[in-house]
Amino acid sequence: MTKHFTKKFIDNSTNKGFKFIFFCDICCKPVESSLIKYSLYKKPWLFRLGRFSHTEWNIEHDIALEFAISNAKSHFNKCQCCGNYVCDDDYNINSGMCCFCSPNIN
């Protein structure tokens, strides 16, 4: 299984599809993924025939999570000091660090 990259993360996946929310490691500002539909959801005959397995759902879930992570990473900055993933508001672009490791001085 793929590991999420932010400290706080919510998995809102259902049998209809996969949806994830990632949060800034400092202020918890959310970034929500778009819904990635589960390929077998609209095929109820597979469920009736017993041709559905949780393994298939888990495989698609892991692929969807990897895709959501790759898209969400563009909304976060990784601190070069502590490794936290933070939003633009909590990032000092000049130092490449989060506001805790290198506060913005205005």
N, CA, C and O of each residue as an XYZ file, in Angstrom:
424
protein
N       0.837     -1.184      0.000
C       0.000      0.000      0.000
C       0.883      1.250      0.000
O       1.933      1.296      0.642
N       0.428      2.246     -0.733
C       1.146      3.509     -0.816
C       0.997      4.274      0.491
O      -0.076      4.283      1.095
N       2.059      4.905      0.918
C       2.011      5.720      2.126
C       1.723      7.165      1.722
O       2.317      7.685      0.777
N       0.809      7.807      2.446
C       0.526      9.206      2.174
C       1.730     10.050      2.565
O       2.609      9.581      3.287
N       1.776     11.281      2.097
C       2.971     12.089      2.320
C       2.791     13.161      3.382
O       3.778     13.589      3.979
N       1.585     13.605      3.638
C       1.367     14.575      4.714
C       1.057     13.814      5.999
O       0.649     12.653      5.964
N       1.256     14.485      7.137
C       1.007     13.809      8.423
C      -0.473     13.492      8.615
O      -0.831     12.428      9.121
N      -1.339     14.442      8.198
C      -2.780     14.247      8.343
C      -3.376     13.994      6.966
O      -3.064     14.683      5.995
N      -4.235     12.996      6.909
C      -4.766     12.527      5.646
C      -6.080     11.815      5.921
O      -6.180     11.042      6.874
N      -7.091     12.068      5.093
C      -8.382     11.391      5.243
C      -8.691     10.647      3.958
O      -8.547     11.185      2.860
N      -9.112      9.417      4.107
C      -9.505      8.584      2.975
C     -11.034      8.521      2.964
O     -11.636      7.887      3.830
N     -11.659      9.175      1.986
C     -13.116      9.177      1.864
C     -13.588      8.231      0.760
O     -14.620      8.476      0.136
N     -12.858      7.176      0.519
C     -13.193      6.234     -0.544
C     -14.414      5.404     -0.168
O     -14.631      5.073      0.997
N     -15.207      5.078     -1.192
C     -16.383      4.221     -1.032
C     -16.385      3.210     -2.171
O     -15.432      3.140     -2.947
N     -17.462      2.423     -2.271
C     -17.557      1.485     -3.385
C     -17.819      2.208     -4.709
O     -17.708      1.601     -5.774
N     -18.165      3.499     -4.651
C     -18.385      4.289     -5.870
C     -17.075      4.808     -6.449
O     -16.930      4.943     -7.664
N     -16.123      5.098     -5.565
C     -14.867      5.645     -6.048
C     -13.944      6.045     -4.908
O     -14.194      5.757     -3.738
N     -12.872      6.718     -5.293
C     -11.793      7.018     -4.366
C     -11.597      8.530     -4.259
O     -11.501      9.225     -5.270
N     -11.541      9.023     -3.042
C     -11.378     10.452     -2.787
C     -10.540     10.619     -1.526
O     -10.723      9.909     -0.538
N      -9.617     11.572     -1.585
C      -8.671     11.749     -0.492
C      -8.537     13.234     -0.163
O      -8.700     14.095     -1.028
N      -8.237     13.513      1.097
C      -7.950     14.880      1.525
C      -6.604     14.859      2.233
O      -6.378     14.056      3.139
N      -5.717     15.748      1.810
C      -4.399     15.900      2.420
C      -4.356     17.256      3.099
O      -4.950     18.217      2.608
N      -3.656     17.345      4.228
C      -3.631     18.574      5.014
C      -2.205     19.079      5.202
O      -1.268     18.296      5.359
N      -2.061     20.403      5.183
C      -0.781     21.037      5.488
C      -0.318     20.552      6.859
O      -1.115     20.478      7.794
N       0.961     20.223      6.980
C       1.495     19.698      8.244
C       1.541     20.749      9.355
O       1.739     20.407     10.520
N       1.359     22.024      9.003
C       1.392     23.066     10.033
C      -0.008     23.600     10.339
O      -0.461     23.523     11.481
N      -0.694     24.137      9.336
C      -1.976     24.799      9.598
C      -3.197     23.939      9.277
O      -4.328     24.344      9.542
N      -2.974     22.766      8.714
C      -4.047     21.819      8.355
C      -4.962     22.311      7.239
O      -6.106     21.867      7.142
N      -4.474     23.228      6.391
C      -5.233     23.654      5.223
C      -5.435     22.433      4.327
O      -4.465     21.755      3.988
N      -6.692     22.138      3.933
C      -6.952     20.914      3.168
C      -6.755     21.076      1.660
O      -6.978     22.148      1.097
N      -6.338     20.002      1.037
C      -6.308     19.874     -0.421
C      -7.032     18.575     -0.725
O      -6.590     17.498     -0.324
N      -8.159     18.683     -1.444
C      -9.008     17.532     -1.707
C      -8.799     17.038     -3.137
O      -8.748     17.832     -4.076
N      -8.681     15.740     -3.289
C      -8.548     15.165     -4.624
C      -9.917     15.119     -5.295
O     -10.952     15.184     -4.631
N      -9.904     15.010     -6.598
C     -11.158     14.793     -7.303
C     -11.546     13.320     -7.148
O     -10.708     12.478     -6.827
N     -12.814     13.026     -7.376
C     -13.283     11.651     -7.260
C     -12.725     10.819     -8.413
O     -12.853     11.192     -9.579
N     -12.118      9.715     -8.083
C     -11.627      8.764     -9.069
C     -12.576      7.571     -9.000
O     -12.590      6.842     -8.009
N     -13.362      7.374    -10.045
C     -14.414      6.358    -10.015
C     -13.840      4.948     -9.988
O     -12.841      4.639    -10.637
N     -14.512      4.108     -9.212
C     -14.164      2.690     -9.141
C     -14.705      2.013    -10.389
O     -15.896      2.133    -10.677
N     -13.886      1.320    -11.123
C     -14.264      0.787    -12.436
C     -15.412     -0.225    -12.381
O     -16.161     -0.340    -13.351
N     -15.568     -0.947    -11.295
C     -16.610     -1.978    -11.224
C     -17.914     -1.480    -10.611
O     -18.876     -2.243    -10.520
N     -17.969     -0.208    -10.187
C     -19.166      0.279     -9.497
C     -20.409      0.194    -10.380
O     -21.482     -0.171     -9.900
N     -20.279      0.518    -11.639
C     -21.435      0.522    -12.542
C     -21.691     -0.840    -13.174
O     -22.434     -0.935    -14.151
N     -21.088     -1.891    -12.632
C     -21.271     -3.240    -13.161
C     -21.807     -4.170    -12.066
O     -21.103     -5.074    -11.616
N     -23.060     -3.944    -11.641
C     -23.608     -4.734    -10.520
C     -23.700     -6.225    -10.817
O     -23.714     -7.037     -9.892
N     -23.763     -6.598    -12.090
C     -23.839     -8.015    -12.435
C     -22.599     -8.771    -11.979
O     -22.674     -9.967    -11.700
N     -21.441     -8.079    -11.898
C     -20.237     -8.744    -11.392
C     -20.387     -9.105     -9.921
O     -19.903    -10.143     -9.468
N     -21.072     -8.222     -9.177
C     -21.292     -8.488     -7.757
C     -22.242     -9.676     -7.590
O     -22.030    -10.535     -6.734
N     -23.298     -9.716     -8.422
C     -24.279    -10.812     -8.330
C     -23.656    -12.156     -8.718
O     -24.004    -13.195     -8.157
N     -22.747    -12.126     -9.668
C     -22.092    -13.359    -10.106
C     -20.946    -13.776     -9.184
O     -20.354    -14.841     -9.359
N     -20.649    -12.948     -8.224
C     -19.569    -13.267     -7.301
C     -18.188    -13.060     -7.898
O     -17.213    -13.646     -7.429
N     -18.100    -12.228     -8.930
C     -16.814    -12.003     -9.589
C     -16.119    -10.750     -9.086
O     -15.168    -10.265     -9.698
N     -16.585    -10.250     -8.007
C     -15.963     -9.076     -7.388
C     -15.161     -9.547     -6.190
O     -15.595    -10.416     -5.435
N     -13.998     -8.966     -6.030
C     -13.234     -9.284     -4.828
C     -12.703     -7.992     -4.228
O     -12.509     -6.998     -4.928
N     -12.475     -8.023     -2.943
C     -11.912     -6.849     -2.272
C     -10.498     -6.576     -2.769
O     -10.014     -5.446     -2.707
N      -9.843     -7.619     -3.260
C      -8.490     -7.442     -3.792
C      -8.495     -6.460     -4.963
O      -7.622     -5.598     -5.059
N      -9.477     -6.592     -5.847
C      -9.584     -5.673     -6.990
C      -9.788     -4.242     -6.513
O      -9.157     -3.311     -7.015
N     -10.682     -4.077     -5.532
C     -10.933     -2.742     -4.982
C      -9.658     -2.184     -4.366
O      -9.330     -1.015     -4.571
N      -8.931     -3.016     -3.608
C      -7.687     -2.560     -2.966
C      -6.629     -2.164     -3.978
O      -5.904     -1.191     -3.767
N      -6.530     -2.896     -5.063
C      -5.553     -2.564     -6.107
C      -5.902     -1.206     -6.722
O      -5.035     -0.344     -6.867
N      -7.178     -1.021     -7.083
C      -7.590      0.274     -7.646
C      -7.426      1.398     -6.632
O      -7.059      2.516     -6.994
N      -7.695      1.107     -5.373
C      -7.537      2.110     -4.313
C      -6.094      2.581     -4.245
O      -5.838      3.784     -4.181
N      -5.152      1.653     -4.258
C      -3.737      2.017     -4.175
C      -3.289      2.836     -5.385
O      -2.515      3.783     -5.251
N      -3.776      2.466     -6.553
C      -3.439      3.220     -7.761
C      -4.029      4.632     -7.683
O      -3.362      5.608     -8.028
N      -5.280      4.734     -7.227
C      -5.939      6.040     -7.084
C      -5.217      6.896     -6.048
O      -5.060      8.100     -6.248
N      -4.779      6.299     -4.955
C      -4.052      7.042     -3.924
C      -2.734      7.576     -4.472
O      -2.383      8.728     -4.219
N      -2.011      6.766     -5.208
C      -0.758      7.240     -5.824
C      -1.013      8.408     -6.767
O      -0.258      9.381     -6.777
N      -2.078      8.311     -7.561
C      -2.437      9.383     -8.486
C      -2.815     10.656     -7.714
O      -2.387     11.751     -8.077
N      -3.613     10.510     -6.656
C      -4.029     11.664     -5.851
C      -2.824     12.322     -5.176
O      -2.744     13.549     -5.104
N      -1.897     11.518     -4.687
C      -0.685     12.059     -4.056
C       0.129     12.847     -5.069
O       0.594     13.946     -4.767
N       0.306     12.299     -6.266
C       1.109     13.013     -7.266
C       0.469     14.343     -7.642
O       1.181     15.310     -7.911
N      -0.853     14.414     -7.665
C      -1.535     15.681     -7.947
C      -1.495     16.629     -6.755
O      -1.316     17.834     -6.935
N      -1.657     16.113     -5.553
C      -1.698     16.963     -4.356
C      -0.329     17.559     -4.031
O      -0.249     18.657     -3.480
N       0.734     16.854     -4.363
C       2.077     17.357     -4.037
C       2.352     18.718     -4.659
O       3.163     19.480     -4.133
N       1.699     19.038     -5.761
C       1.908     20.343     -6.389
C       1.312     21.479     -5.559
O       1.600     22.648     -5.818
N       0.491     21.152     -4.572
C      -0.128     22.156     -3.700
C       0.640     22.344     -2.396
O       0.265     23.168     -1.562
N       1.708     21.583     -2.224
C       2.496     21.640     -0.993
C       3.969     21.860     -1.317
O       4.426     21.608     -2.432
N       4.689     22.332     -0.320
C       6.138     22.516     -0.412
C       6.774     21.640      0.655
O       6.290     21.586      1.786
N       7.850     20.957      0.306
C       8.543     20.127      1.289
C       9.659     20.939      1.920
O      10.532     21.453      1.221
N       9.633     21.056      3.246
C      10.662     21.779      3.982
C      11.991     21.037      3.855
O      12.071     19.834      4.106
N      13.017     21.761      3.467
C      14.342     21.167      3.291
C      15.002     20.815      4.622
O      15.982     20.070      4.651
N      14.472     21.345      5.716
C      15.060     21.094      7.031
C      14.372     19.925      7.756
O      15.018     18.940      8.114
N      13.056     20.051      7.965
C      12.343     19.040      8.761
C      11.585     18.017      7.922
O      11.181     16.975      8.437
N      11.387     18.303      6.637
C      10.698     17.355      5.766
C       9.186     17.458      5.762
O       8.526     16.680      5.072
N       8.610     18.400      6.517
C       7.162     18.574      6.515
C       6.686     19.070      5.156
O       7.406     19.775      4.450
N       5.454     18.689      4.800
C       4.801     19.206      3.601
C       3.838     20.302      4.046
O       2.910     20.056      4.817
N       4.074     21.515      3.546
C       3.311     22.667      4.006
C       2.751     23.462      2.828
O       3.272     23.400      1.715
N       1.673     24.211      3.097
C       1.065     25.071      2.084
C       1.949     26.304      1.862
O       2.898     26.538      2.610
N       1.631     27.081      0.836
C       2.418     28.280      0.518
C       2.465     29.275      1.671
O       3.476     29.948      1.872
N       1.367     29.370      2.433
C       1.313     30.321      3.554
C       2.305     29.973      4.656
O       2.751     30.856      5.388
N       2.647     28.725      4.781
C       3.554     28.272      5.843
C       4.944     27.919      5.320
O       5.669     27.138      5.937
N       5.305     28.498      4.181
C       6.575     28.164      3.537
C       7.363     29.435      3.240
O       6.818     30.405      2.712
N       8.633     29.423      3.578
C       9.529     30.533      3.260
C      10.268     30.150      1.981
O      11.210     29.358      2.001
N       9.820     30.727      0.877
C      10.374     30.356     -0.429
C      11.852     30.715     -0.550
O      12.594     30.042     -1.266
N      12.286     31.764      0.139
C      13.689     32.196      0.056
C      14.649     31.184      0.678
O      15.765     30.996      0.195
N      14.207     30.542      1.743
C      15.078     29.577      2.423
C      14.773     28.135      2.046
O      15.589     27.245      2.283
N      13.597     27.899      1.458
C      13.198     26.530      1.134
C      12.771     25.748      2.356
O      12.828     24.518      2.373
N      12.335     26.481      3.394
C      11.952     25.831      4.653
C      10.575     26.300      5.114
O      10.067     27.330      4.670
N       9.991     25.523      6.011
C       8.690     25.892      6.580
C       8.857     27.068      7.528
O       9.976     27.445      7.876
N       7.738     27.642      7.941
C       7.797     28.842      8.791
C       8.348     28.545     10.195
O       8.771     29.469     10.890
N       8.352     27.289     10.618
C       8.946     26.966     11.914
C      10.470     26.870     11.837
O      11.172     27.292     12.756
N      10.964     26.324     10.756
C      12.420     26.175     10.597
C      13.089     27.474     10.157
O      14.250     27.715     10.487
N      12.362     28.316      9.410
C      12.903     29.574      8.916
C      11.784     30.590      8.788
O      11.233     30.769      7.702
N      11.436     31.263      9.890
C      10.308     32.205      9.854
C      10.536     33.336      8.853
O      11.659     33.812      8.684
N       9.447     33.765      8.188
C       9.501     34.943      7.302
C       9.662     36.168      8.183
O       8.911     36.354      9.141
N      10.631     36.996      7.865
C      10.831     38.235      8.624
C      10.361     39.371      7.744
O      10.947     39.647      6.697
N       9.285     40.035      8.182
C       8.711     41.152      7.404
C       9.035     42.477      8.041
O       8.636     43.522      7.527
